[in-house]
Amino acid sequence: MNNRDETIREKLLDRLTTLGVDARNLAVEVEHGMVIARGSVPNEEQRQRAIDALIGAHELQIAVRPVAPSDSDDGRGRPPVTGTSTESAHQSRRQTDPT
């Protein structure tokens, strides 16, 4: 990353903070002026704020999703080890249960 890219990245991270976006689970990268944002935020409102913060970049790729409320009770999202909510596990068992 060159100095210009680093400056763009720092400004975008500052904007995310200013707009109250919980960016702990976001990766913001800048390469040759192109901004790539990936990750998750706690809810749809913060997703929209993140998009608002990033708009204005010359080139932009956004892959930011809100985390389902049941997955973000502790603010950190679903741990990668668990992987399945109780409801979806229950539905999966019903689909495979022949009775």
Summary of the structure (lengths in Angstrom):
residues: 99
radius of gyration: 17.4
end to end distance: 57.8
largest distance: 63.1
contacts: 253
relative contact order: 0.15
helix: 41%
strand: 22%
